[in-house]
Amino acid sequence: MRIVLFGATGMVGSRIAAEAARRGHRVTAVSRSGRSPVPGVTATAADASDPAKVAELARGADAVASACAPPRDGTDPEEPFLAINRAIVRGTRDAGVRRLVVVGGAGSLEVAPGEALYDQPGFPEAVRAEALTHGTALEFYRTVDDLDWTYVSPAAEIAPGERTGRFRVGGDQLLTDAEGRSRISAEDYAAAFLDELEQGAHVRARMSVAY
């Protein structure tokens, strides 16, 4: 497949790029810097908030993937992040590509019916704004009915680690292990992300992944 990946140089994006290249896909890795996150991909610099540029890069692709994240510079993350997501949707649509897979957040996952993780006591205040912004982005995607999008939420804890190829996939609920922890390595998250991109098991829906 030919995949255009935005946000390709971040912690998660670089691992998605590596996993896609590992599977033999042709990856255009897009970032502001234009640097190559891993060997075997084509790197380019672009602004993901420019829908015309998104369309230009996506034209002829089999799928678009977004690993863009809200800004972490202390400013309000919601509006710039939503602008990027709107631009990626519009650009994907204008390019004539139907498949769009998006790196999401864990904060909006349900710990009980109608109760989101980010509303629970003890949720870290330092990441609350980012978590709420990811949740708002999910609500935006749920209004998109002309693209085959999937929003992929990680476990509550995600960090660089080992690629085991063994994990569980769920829906809107937070997945936890026998000890009550919700965790996934970035490498296994990337494997689940590519499985979904290839197979399309959760079209126009949110999925979650954890051990």
KOLVEX-348849 format. One record per residue: residue in three letters; x, y, z of N, C-alpha, C in turn. Coordinates in pm, 1 decimal. Example, Ala and Ser with C-alpha at 12.3 -4.5 7.8 and 13.67 -1.06 7.14 Angstrom:
("ala"; (1319.0; -569.0; 780.0); (1230.0; -450.0; 780.0); (1320.0; -330.0; 780.0))
("ser"; (1285.0; -225.0; 708.0); (1367.0; -106.0; 714.0); (1290.0; 3.0; 787.0))
//
This chain:
("met"; (83.5; -118.8; 0.0); (0.0; 0.0; 0.0); (87.4; 124.4; 0.0))
("arg"; (35.6; 230.3; -56.2); (100.6; 360.5; -43.2); (30.5; 436.9; 67.6))
("ile"; (107.5; 472.4; 171.9); (53.1; 536.7; 290.6); (119.5; 673.0; 308.1))
("val"; (38.9; 775.6; 329.3); (90.5; 907.7; 362.7); (66.7; 929.2; 510.8))
("leu"; (174.9; 946.8; 585.0); (168.4; 954.8; 730.8); (208.0; 1094.3; 777.1))
("phe"; (113.0; 1165.1; 839.8); (139.8; 1297.2; 897.0); (179.5; 1281.4; 1044.5))
("gly"; (268.4; 1369.4; 1090.7); (317.6; 1357.3; 1227.6); (412.7; 1239.7; 1242.9))
("ala"; (495.3; 1218.3; 1141.5); (572.3; 1094.3; 1132.1); (695.9; 1089.6; 1220.4))
("thr"; (737.0; 1201.1; 1281.0); (862.8; 1201.4; 1355.6); (844.1; 1194.3; 1506.8))
("gly"; (721.3; 1191.2; 1554.9); (697.1; 1182.0; 1698.2); (720.2; 1041.2; 1751.0))
("met"; (703.2; 1025.2; 1881.2); (725.4; 895.8; 1945.4); (638.0; 786.6; 1884.3))
("val"; (511.1; 814.8; 1864.2); (420.7; 716.9; 1804.9); (433.8; 715.5; 1653.2))
("gly"; (438.1; 832.1; 1592.0); (445.0; 838.8; 1445.8); (565.6; 767.9; 1388.4))
("ser"; (681.3; 782.6; 1453.3); (801.6; 717.5; 1401.8); (791.0; 566.4; 1409.7))
("arg"; (719.9; 516.4; 1508.2); (701.3; 372.1; 1519.7); (597.7; 319.8; 1420.2))
("ile"; (498.2; 401.4; 1389.3); (404.0; 363.9; 1282.7); (478.5; 359.3; 1149.4))
("ala"; (564.7; 457.6; 1124.8); (643.7; 458.5; 1001.6); (730.9; 334.4; 992.6))
("ala"; (794.8; 298.4; 1103.1); (881.7; 180.9; 1104.3); (802.8; 53.0; 1080.4))
("glu"; (686.1; 41.6; 1143.7); (603.4; -78.2; 1126.7); (552.1; -90.1; 983.9))
("ala"; (510.7; 21.9; 926.3); (461.4; 20.0; 788.4); (572.3; -19.7; 691.8))
("ala"; (692.2; 36.4; 711.7); (805.4; 1.2; 626.1); (842.5; -145.8; 644.4))
("arg"; (836.5; -193.1; 766.2); (865.7; -333.9; 796.9); (773.7; -428.1; 719.9))
("arg"; (649.5; -385.2; 697.7); (550.8; -467.3; 627.1); (556.7; -449.9; 475.2))
("gly"; (649.1; -367.1; 429.6); (666.7; -350.4; 286.0); (580.7; -243.8; 222.3))
("his"; (514.6; -160.3; 301.8); (434.4; -51.2; 246.7); (525.0; 63.6; 203.1))
("arg"; (477.5; 142.1; 108.8); (548.3; 261.1; 63.0); (497.1; 379.8; 144.8))
("val"; (584.9; 436.1; 224.6); (544.7; 538.3; 321.7); (601.9; 674.6; 284.3))
("thr"; (513.8; 774.6; 277.1); (556.9; 913.8; 271.0); (542.5; 969.4; 411.4))
("ala"; (654.4; 997.8; 475.9); (656.4; 1042.5; 614.5); (659.9; 1195.3; 617.2))
("val"; (550.7; 1255.9; 663.7); (534.6; 1400.9; 658.9); (551.3; 1459.4; 799.2))
("ser"; (631.4; 1565.2; 808.7); (649.2; 1636.5; 934.7); (687.3; 1780.3; 904.1))
("arg"; (687.0; 1862.8; 1005.2); (729.6; 2001.8; 983.7); (877.6; 2009.2; 948.8))
("ser"; (957.1; 1921.6; 1010.7); (1101.7; 1925.0; 987.0); (1141.1; 1861.0; 854.5))
("gly"; (1063.4; 1764.4; 809.2); (1096.4; 1692.3; 687.0); (1204.5; 1587.6; 704.8))
("arg"; (1244.7; 1561.0; 828.6); (1349.0; 1460.1; 848.2); (1289.3; 1320.0; 841.0))
("ser"; (1371.8; 1223.8; 809.1); (1326.5; 1085.6; 797.1); (1323.7; 1019.9; 934.6))
("pro"; (1209.4; 967.8; 978.5); (1203.3; 906.9; 1111.4); (1272.2; 771.4; 1117.7))
("val"; (1273.2; 697.4; 1006.0); (1331.1; 563.5; 1000.1); (1380.0; 538.2; 857.7))
("pro"; (1471.7; 444.5; 838.7); (1511.3; 408.6; 702.8); (1394.8; 347.2; 625.7))
("gly"; (1398.9; 360.7; 494.4); (1301.0; 294.0; 409.6); (1174.3; 370.4; 382.6))
("val"; (1168.9; 497.8; 422.7); (1051.8; 580.4; 394.4); (1095.9; 703.2; 316.8))
("thr"; (999.4; 767.6; 251.8); (1025.0; 894.4; 182.5); (981.1; 1007.8; 273.2))
("ala"; (1073.1; 1094.2; 312.2); (1042.1; 1202.1; 405.3); (1018.1; 1332.5; 331.2))
("thr"; (923.9; 1410.9; 382.1); (896.1; 1541.5; 322.4); (846.7; 1636.0; 430.9))
("ala"; (870.5; 1765.1; 410.8); (825.4; 1867.6; 504.7); (694.8; 1928.2; 455.2))
("ala"; (598.5; 1943.2; 545.6); (471.4; 2006.3; 510.2); (397.4; 2043.9; 636.8))
("asp"; (303.6; 2135.7; 620.7); (217.8; 2181.1; 729.9); (84.7; 2106.8; 718.2))
("ala"; (55.7; 2021.3; 816.8); (-66.6; 1940.1; 812.2); (-193.0; 2023.0; 828.0))
("ser"; (-180.2; 2150.8; 865.7); (-299.7; 2234.8; 878.2); (-338.3; 2300.2; 746.4))
("asp"; (-265.9; 2269.4; 639.9); (-294.1; 2322.6; 506.2); (-363.8; 2214.5; 423.9))
("pro"; (-495.7; 2222.4; 407.3); (-567.1; 2115.0; 337.8); (-522.6; 2095.7; 193.3))
("ala"; (-481.1; 2203.3; 127.7); (-433.9; 2189.8; -10.6); (-306.3; 2107.2; -16.2))
("lys"; (-217.6; 2127.1; 80.1); (-92.9; 2049.8; 85.2); (-121.8; 1904.7; 120.8))
("val"; (-213.9; 1885.0; 213.7); (-254.3; 1747.8; 248.4); (-305.4; 1675.7; 124.5))
("ala"; (-391.5; 1741.9; 48.7); (-447.2; 1681.9; -72.5); (-338.5; 1651.6; -174.5))
("glu"; (-245.5; 1744.3; -190.0); (-136.1; 1723.9; -285.7); (-55.4; 1599.4; -251.4))
("leu"; (-22.3; 1583.3; -123.4); (58.1; 1469.4; -81.0); (-21.7; 1338.9; -83.1))
("ala"; (-151.3; 1346.9; -53.5); (-233.1; 1226.3; -42.9); (-281.6; 1174.3; -177.0))
("arg"; (-280.2; 1257.9; -278.5); (-335.3; 1216.0; -407.6); (-264.1; 1090.7; -458.7))
("gly"; (-342.0; 986.9; -490.1); (-287.2; 861.4; -538.8); (-252.5; 761.4; -430.5))
("ala"; (-267.1; 799.9; -304.0); (-236.4; 708.5; -193.4); (-351.1; 610.7; -170.6))
("asp"; (-320.4; 500.0; -106.0); (-423.1; 404.4; -64.7); (-483.5; 441.3; 69.9))
("ala"; (-405.3; 509.0; 152.5); (-453.2; 546.8; 285.3); (-373.9; 665.7; 337.0))
("val"; (-440.1; 743.7; 421.1); (-376.1; 852.6; 494.2); (-377.6; 814.8; 641.7))
("ala"; (-267.6; 841.0; 710.7); (-260.1; 817.7; 854.3); (-215.3; 946.3; 922.1))
("ser"; (-268.8; 973.0; 1039.7); (-230.3; 1092.4; 1115.1); (-184.7; 1053.3; 1254.5))
("ala"; (-60.3; 1089.4; 1285.2); (-8.0; 1073.3; 1420.6); (20.5; 1209.9; 1481.8))
("cys"; (-51.5; 1311.3; 1434.7); (-34.6; 1446.5; 1489.1); (-86.8; 1452.3; 1632.8))
("ala"; (-25.6; 1535.9; 1713.7); (-64.3; 1549.0; 1854.2); (-90.0; 1695.1; 1886.8))
("pro"; (-171.5; 1722.2; 1990.3); (-193.4; 1861.0; 2031.6); (-63.0; 1926.0; 2074.8))
("pro"; (-52.3; 2059.2; 2061.8); (69.4; 2128.9; 2104.9); (89.8; 2115.7; 2255.5))
("arg"; (215.7; 2112.1; 2295.7); (249.7; 2097.7; 2437.9); (335.6; 2214.5; 2485.2))
("asp"; (306.7; 2332.8; 2430.1); (387.0; 2450.8; 2462.6); (319.3; 2541.1; 2564.6))
("gly"; (212.3; 2491.1; 2626.9); (142.4; 2569.6; 2727.4); (26.9; 2650.7; 2673.7))
("thr"; (11.7; 2658.0; 2540.8); (-101.8; 2729.2; 2482.7); (-223.5; 2638.7; 2481.6))
("asp"; (-339.5; 2697.8; 2458.2); (-462.3; 2619.2; 2446.7); (-448.7; 2525.0; 2328.1))
("pro"; (-453.4; 2392.0; 2350.0); (-426.7; 2299.8; 2239.6); (-544.4; 2275.4; 2146.8))
("glu"; (-664.9; 2313.5; 2187.7); (-781.1; 2264.1; 2114.7); (-792.0; 2318.1; 1973.2))
("glu"; (-790.6; 2449.0; 1955.1); (-817.9; 2503.9; 1822.4); (-711.7; 2466.5; 1718.9))
("pro"; (-580.9; 2479.8; 1748.8); (-483.3; 2439.8; 1646.5); (-490.4; 2291.6; 1612.5))
("phe"; (-518.0; 2207.0; 1711.0); (-525.2; 2063.0; 1684.3); (-648.9; 2028.9; 1601.6))
("leu"; (-760.5; 2092.0; 1633.1); (-881.0; 2068.6; 1553.0); (-862.5; 2120.0; 1410.9))
("ala"; (-790.3; 2230.4; 1395.3); (-762.7; 2282.4; 1260.7); (-682.7; 2181.0; 1180.0))
("ile"; (-586.5; 2115.2; 1243.5); (-508.8; 2011.7; 1174.1); (-598.3; 1896.1; 1134.4))
("asn"; (-683.4; 1851.5; 1224.7); (-771.1; 1738.4; 1192.7); (-871.0; 1772.9; 1083.2))
("arg"; (-924.8; 1893.5; 1087.6); (-1016.5; 1935.4; 980.6); (-943.2; 1940.1; 846.6))
("ala"; (-818.8; 1990.5; 848.0); (-741.4; 1999.4; 723.9); (-708.5; 1860.5; 669.3))
("ile"; (-675.7; 1768.4; 756.8); (-643.8; 1632.5; 711.5); (-767.9; 1566.1; 652.5))
("val"; (-882.9; 1585.5; 714.5); (-1006.7; 1530.3; 658.7); (-1037.7; 1593.2; 523.2))
("arg"; (-1030.9; 1724.5; 516.9); (-1062.3; 1791.8; 390.3); (-962.9; 1753.3; 280.9))
("gly"; (-834.0; 1751.1; 315.9); (-733.5; 1715.6; 216.8); (-745.2; 1572.8; 169.9))
("thr"; (-774.1; 1481.9; 261.7); (-794.2; 1340.7; 225.7); (-912.6; 1327.8; 131.5))
("arg"; (-1019.1; 1396.2; 165.1); (-1140.2; 1394.8; 81.1); (-1111.1; 1452.5; -56.9))
("asp"; (-1043.6; 1567.6; -61.1); (-1014.7; 1632.4; -189.5); (-920.0; 1549.3; -275.8))
("ala"; (-836.8; 1467.8; -211.2); (-743.8; 1382.0; -285.3); (-811.2; 1256.9; -340.9))
("gly"; (-936.2; 1233.1; -300.3); (-1006.6; 1114.3; -346.6); (-967.1; 987.6; -273.2))
("val"; (-909.6; 1001.9; -152.7); (-871.5; 887.0; -70.3); (-980.7; 864.6; 34.0))
("arg"; (-1022.2; 740.9; 52.8); (-1129.4; 712.6; 148.0); (-1077.9; 669.2; 284.9))
("arg"; (-963.4; 602.8; 289.4); (-917.3; 542.7; 414.8); (-831.0; 641.0; 493.7))
("leu"; (-869.5; 663.8; 619.1); (-799.5; 755.6; 707.8); (-793.9; 693.6; 846.7))
("val"; (-673.5; 673.6; 899.5); (-655.9; 615.2; 1033.0); (-581.0; 715.5; 1119.5))
("val"; (-631.3; 737.5; 1240.8); (-586.4; 848.9; 1324.5); (-539.9; 799.5; 1460.8))
("val"; (-425.7; 848.7; 1505.3); (-379.8; 824.7; 1641.7); (-464.8; 908.6; 1736.4))
("gly"; (-531.7; 842.7; 1829.1); (-616.9; 913.1; 1923.7); (-558.5; 917.0; 2063.1))
("gly"; (-641.1; 957.0; 2157.9); (-600.9; 962.0; 2298.0); (-677.3; 859.9; 2379.4))
("ala"; (-630.3; 837.0; 2501.6); (-693.9; 739.9; 2590.6); (-791.7; 804.8; 2688.3))
("gly"; (-779.7; 936.2; 2708.8); (-856.6; 1001.2; 2814.2); (-1006.7; 991.9; 2800.6))
("ser"; (-1055.7; 982.4; 2676.7); (-1200.6; 976.2; 2655.4); (-1254.8; 834.2; 2661.6))
("leu"; (-1168.8; 733.4; 2681.2); (-1217.1; 596.2; 2696.1); (-1301.1; 584.6; 2823.3))
("glu"; (-1400.7; 498.8; 2819.6); (-1492.4; 483.5; 2932.5); (-1437.1; 385.8; 3036.6))
("val"; (-1441.9; 425.6; 3162.9); (-1408.4; 335.0; 3272.0); (-1535.5; 273.1; 3330.0))
("ala"; (-1648.6; 332.2; 3298.3); (-1782.5; 282.9; 3332.2); (-1877.2; 351.5; 3235.0))
("pro"; (-1998.9; 299.1; 3216.1); (-2089.7; 361.8; 3119.6); (-2107.5; 511.4; 3145.5))
("gly"; (-2072.1; 592.4; 3045.4); (-2086.8; 736.8; 3055.4); (-1980.7; 806.0; 3137.8))
("glu"; (-1877.7; 734.3; 3183.3); (-1772.6; 794.5; 3266.4); (-1638.0; 781.8; 3195.7))
("ala"; (-1582.6; 895.7; 3154.5); (-1455.0; 895.1; 3083.4); (-1337.9; 891.5; 3180.7))
("leu"; (-1228.3; 836.2; 3134.4); (-1107.2; 829.1; 3216.4); (-1063.6; 966.8; 3263.8))
("tyr"; (-1071.2; 1069.4; 3175.1); (-1020.3; 1200.9; 3214.3); (-1107.4; 1271.9; 3317.0))
("asp"; (-1223.5; 1216.4; 3349.3); (-1309.2; 1274.6; 3452.1); (-1291.2; 1207.3; 3588.0))
("gln"; (-1201.7; 1109.5; 3595.2); (-1184.3; 1036.0; 3720.3); (-1092.3; 1109.9; 3816.7))
("pro"; (-1116.9; 1096.5; 3947.6); (-1026.1; 1157.3; 4046.0); (-883.8; 1105.6; 4025.7))
("gly"; (-789.6; 1196.0; 4036.1); (-651.1; 1156.2; 4022.7); (-598.0; 1159.3; 3880.9))
("phe"; (-684.0; 1191.0; 3782.6); (-632.1; 1201.1; 3645.7); (-531.4; 1316.2; 3642.2))
("pro"; (-413.1; 1295.6; 3583.4); (-307.7; 1398.1; 3588.7); (-350.7; 1530.2; 3525.4))
("glu"; (-343.2; 1635.2; 3603.3); (-385.2; 1767.2; 3555.2); (-296.0; 1815.6; 3441.7))
("ala"; (-170.2; 1772.0; 3442.3); (-74.7; 1818.8; 3342.4); (-111.9; 1776.2; 3200.6))
("val"; (-186.2; 1668.0; 3187.8); (-223.4; 1619.5; 3054.5); (-373.8; 1629.3; 3029.4))
("arg"; (-444.7; 1692.5; 3120.5); (-590.4; 1698.6; 3106.3); (-633.4; 1776.4; 2981.8))
("ala"; (-572.3; 1891.6; 2956.5); (-610.5; 1971.4; 2839.1); (-586.3; 1892.6; 2710.9))
("glu"; (-473.2; 1823.9; 2703.3); (-443.3; 1742.8; 2585.6); (-545.7; 1630.6; 2569.8))
("ala"; (-581.1; 1566.2; 2680.7); (-678.2; 1456.7; 2675.7); (-815.5; 1505.9; 2629.6))
("leu"; (-858.0; 1619.2; 2682.2); (-987.0; 1675.8; 2640.9); (-986.3; 1711.7; 2493.2))
("thr"; (-872.4; 1762.3; 2444.9); (-861.3; 1798.7; 2304.3); (-871.3; 1676.2; 2214.7))
("his"; (-805.5; 1567.2; 2253.5); (-820.2; 1442.2; 2178.4); (-966.7; 1397.7; 2176.1))
("gly"; (-1035.8; 1413.4; 2288.6); (-1176.6; 1375.9; 2294.1); (-1262.3; 1460.1; 2201.3))
("thr"; (-1232.4; 1589.1; 2193.2); (-1304.4; 1676.8; 2100.8); (-1278.3; 1636.6; 1956.0))
("ala"; (-1154.3; 1597.5; 1927.7); (-1122.0; 1550.8; 1792.5); (-1202.4; 1426.3; 1757.5))
("leu"; (-1218.2; 1333.7; 1852.8); (-1298.8; 1214.4; 1827.8); (-1442.1; 1251.3; 1793.3))
("glu"; (-1497.5; 1347.7; 1864.9); (-1634.1; 1390.6; 1834.6); (-1642.4; 1448.9; 1694.2))
("phe"; (-1537.7; 1519.5; 1651.7); (-1535.3; 1569.5; 1513.9); (-1536.6; 1454.2; 1414.3))
("tyr"; (-1452.5; 1354.0; 1435.3); (-1448.3; 1241.8; 1340.9); (-1583.2; 1170.6; 1333.8))
("arg"; (-1653.4; 1167.8; 1442.9); (-1784.4; 1100.8; 1442.5); (-1888.0; 1173.8; 1358.3))
("thr"; (-1857.2; 1295.7; 1314.2); (-1946.2; 1367.2; 1222.2); (-1909.7; 1342.4; 1076.1))
("val"; (-1796.0; 1277.6; 1051.3); (-1747.4; 1255.8; 915.0); (-1806.8; 1125.7; 861.1))
("asp"; (-1893.0; 1137.9; 760.5); (-1963.1; 1019.8; 710.3); (-1928.3; 983.9; 566.4))
("asp"; (-1825.6; 1050.1; 510.3); (-1790.2; 1020.9; 371.3); (-1647.5; 967.9; 357.3))
("leu"; (-1580.8; 941.7; 470.8); (-1448.7; 879.4; 469.7); (-1453.0; 754.6; 557.6))
("asp"; (-1368.1; 657.5; 526.1); (-1359.0; 536.2; 606.7); (-1250.5; 555.3; 712.6))
("trp"; (-1284.4; 634.9; 815.4); (-1188.5; 669.7; 919.3); (-1192.3; 568.9; 1033.4))
("thr"; (-1082.3; 559.4; 1105.0); (-1075.1; 485.8; 1230.8); (-990.0; 567.3; 1327.9))
("tyr"; (-1037.4; 579.0; 1450.1); (-968.0; 652.5; 1556.4); (-912.8; 548.2; 1652.7))
("val"; (-781.4; 543.0; 1667.9); (-716.7; 436.0; 1745.0); (-666.7; 490.3; 1878.3))
("ser"; (-736.7; 455.3; 1986.8); (-696.7; 500.1; 2120.7); (-596.6; 401.9; 2180.9))
("pro"; (-487.4; 452.3; 2237.8); (-393.7; 363.9; 2306.8); (-442.9; 332.1; 2447.1))
("ala"; (-366.4; 252.2; 2517.6); (-390.6; 231.6; 2660.1); (-357.8; 360.9; 2735.6))
("ala"; (-391.8; 364.4; 2864.3); (-365.0; 483.6; 2944.7); (-215.5; 511.6; 2953.9))
("glu"; (-133.9; 406.5; 2953.8); (11.9; 421.4; 2956.1); (67.2; 372.7; 2823.0))
("ile"; (138.9; 459.3; 2752.5); (205.9; 420.4; 2628.8); (345.7; 480.5; 2630.3))
("ala"; (443.2; 396.5; 2599.7); (582.7; 439.8; 2604.5); (664.6; 348.5; 2514.6))
("pro"; (782.5; 392.8; 2474.1); (868.8; 305.1; 2395.3); (895.6; 174.0; 2468.8))
("gly"; (903.1; 66.7; 2392.7); (924.2; -64.0; 2455.3); (947.0; -171.2; 2351.1))
("glu"; (895.1; -289.7; 2380.3); (917.6; -406.9; 2296.0); (799.1; -428.4; 2202.0))
("arg"; (829.3; -476.4; 2081.1); (724.1; -520.8; 1990.8); (701.2; -669.4; 2013.5))
("thr"; (590.6; -704.5; 2078.0); (560.0; -844.8; 2105.7); (463.4; -903.5; 2003.6))
("gly"; (380.9; -816.4; 1942.8); (277.1; -864.7; 1852.0); (158.5; -925.8; 1923.3))
("arg"; (156.4; -913.7; 2056.7); (45.8; -970.4; 2136.1); (-21.2; -858.0; 2214.8))
("phe"; (-148.4; -836.6; 2188.9); (-223.6; -730.6; 2255.6); (-370.9; -758.0; 2234.9))
("arg"; (-452.8; -683.7; 2308.3); (-598.3; -694.3; 2293.2); (-652.1; -569.7; 2224.1))
("val"; (-758.4; -587.3; 2149.0); (-824.2; -476.8; 2079.3); (-966.8; -465.5; 2131.3))
("gly"; (-1008.4; -342.7; 2162.3); (-1143.7; -319.5; 2210.5); (-1208.4; -202.7; 2138.5))
("gly"; (-1307.3; -143.9; 2204.8); (-1381.7; -33.9; 2146.0); (-1369.7; 92.2; 2228.7))
("asp"; (-1480.2; 138.5; 2286.4); (-1482.0; 264.8; 2359.6); (-1444.3; 250.2; 2506.9))
("gln"; (-1421.8; 127.9; 2554.1); (-1392.8; 106.3; 2695.0); (-1241.7; 94.6; 2718.1))
("leu"; (-1196.6; 144.6; 2832.5); (-1056.5; 133.3; 2871.5); (-1024.2; -12.1; 2900.9))
("leu"; (-921.8; -65.4; 2835.7); (-878.6; -202.7; 2859.1); (-774.1; -205.2; 2969.4))
("thr"; (-789.8; -295.3; 3066.8); (-692.6; -310.6; 3174.9); (-653.8; -456.9; 3187.3))
("asp"; (-536.3; -480.7; 3246.8); (-491.1; -618.0; 3265.1); (-537.3; -671.5; 3400.5))
("ala"; (-489.2; -789.3; 3438.2); (-533.6; -853.6; 3561.3); (-496.1; -773.5; 3685.0))
("glu"; (-394.3; -687.7; 3672.1); (-351.8; -604.5; 3784.2); (-417.8; -467.1; 3782.4))
("gly"; (-508.2; -444.8; 3685.7); (-578.0; -317.7; 3677.1); (-504.1; -209.9; 3600.9))
("arg"; (-389.2; -244.6; 3540.5); (-312.9; -146.4; 3463.0); (-359.3; -144.8; 3318.9))
("ser"; (-350.9; -27.1; 3259.4); (-383.0; -10.9; 3117.4); (-256.7; 38.3; 3049.8))
("arg"; (-190.4; -48.7; 2970.3); (-61.7; -11.4; 2913.4); (-40.6; -80.1; 2779.1))
("ile"; (47.1; -19.9; 2699.2); (85.4; -74.0; 2569.5); (220.0; -10.7; 2532.1))
("ser"; (304.7; -87.0; 2466.4); (426.5; -24.8; 2413.2); (390.8; 49.1; 2284.7))
("ala"; (468.5; 152.0; 2253.3); (444.9; 225.0; 2128.2); (463.8; 134.3; 2007.8))
("glu"; (553.3; 35.1; 2021.1); (577.5; -58.6; 1911.7); (456.4; -147.8; 1887.3))
("asp"; (394.4; -199.2; 1993.1); (275.1; -282.6; 1974.5); (154.0; -199.1; 1933.9))
("tyr"; (146.8; -75.8; 1982.7); (41.1; 14.2; 1934.8); (52.8; 31.2; 1783.8))
("ala"; (175.1; 52.2; 1734.5); (196.3; 69.2; 1590.9); (154.5; -56.0; 1514.3))
("ala"; (182.4; -172.8; 1570.4); (141.5; -297.2; 1504.9); (-10.8; -305.4; 1494.6))
("ala"; (-81.3; -268.8; 1603.0); (-228.1; -268.7; 1600.4); (-280.8; -165.1; 1502.0))
("phe"; (-215.9; -50.1; 1498.7); (-255.5; 57.1; 1406.8); (-246.3; 9.1; 1262.5))
("leu"; (-136.0; -57.3; 1226.4); (-120.1; -107.3; 1089.4); (-215.0; -222.7; 1059.8))
("asp"; (-240.9; -307.4; 1158.6); (-341.6; -413.0; 1138.4); (-474.0; -350.9; 1097.1))
("glu"; (-514.0; -246.0; 1168.8); (-641.7; -180.9; 1139.7); (-638.0; -110.1; 1005.2))
("leu"; (-528.0; -43.4; 974.4); (-517.2; 25.9; 846.9); (-532.8; -73.1; 731.0))
("glu"; (-473.8; -188.8; 745.9); (-478.6; -290.2; 639.7); (-613.6; -360.9; 632.3))
("gln"; (-672.9; -389.7; 747.3); (-789.6; -478.4; 751.3); (-923.3; -406.4; 757.4))
("gly"; (-924.4; -284.6; 812.2); (-1048.5; -207.8; 818.5); (-1157.3; -272.3; 901.4))
("ala"; (-1121.3; -320.3; 1020.6); (-1219.4; -388.2; 1106.3); (-1304.5; -291.0; 1187.5))
("his"; (-1263.6; -164.2; 1196.4); (-1335.6; -66.1; 1279.1); (-1358.1; 62.6; 1199.6))
("val"; (-1423.9; 51.7; 1087.2); (-1446.6; 166.8; 1000.8); (-1551.9; 258.7; 1061.1))
("arg"; (-1521.6; 388.0; 1061.4); (-1606.7; 492.6; 1119.8); (-1638.0; 462.0; 1265.9))
("ala"; (-1532.3; 426.2; 1338.0); (-1546.6; 392.1; 1479.0); (-1414.5; 415.4; 1549.4))
("arg"; (-1421.5; 418.4; 1682.1); (-1302.8; 421.9; 1766.6); (-1269.2; 279.5; 1809.3))
("met"; (-1141.3; 245.7; 1808.8); (-1094.7; 120.7; 1865.3); (-987.6; 152.7; 1969.5))
("ser"; (-964.8; 59.6; 2060.0); (-862.1; 77.2; 2161.3); (-771.0; -44.5; 2160.1))
("val"; (-651.3; -26.5; 2211.9); (-554.3; -135.5; 2214.1); (-475.5; -130.7; 2344.7))
("ala"; (-455.9; -247.4; 2406.5); (-380.6; -257.2; 2533.1); (-342.1; -402.3; 2554.8))
("tyr"; (-254.0; -423.6; 2651.2); (-219.1; -561.4; 2688.7); (-329.9; -622.3; 2774.4))
//
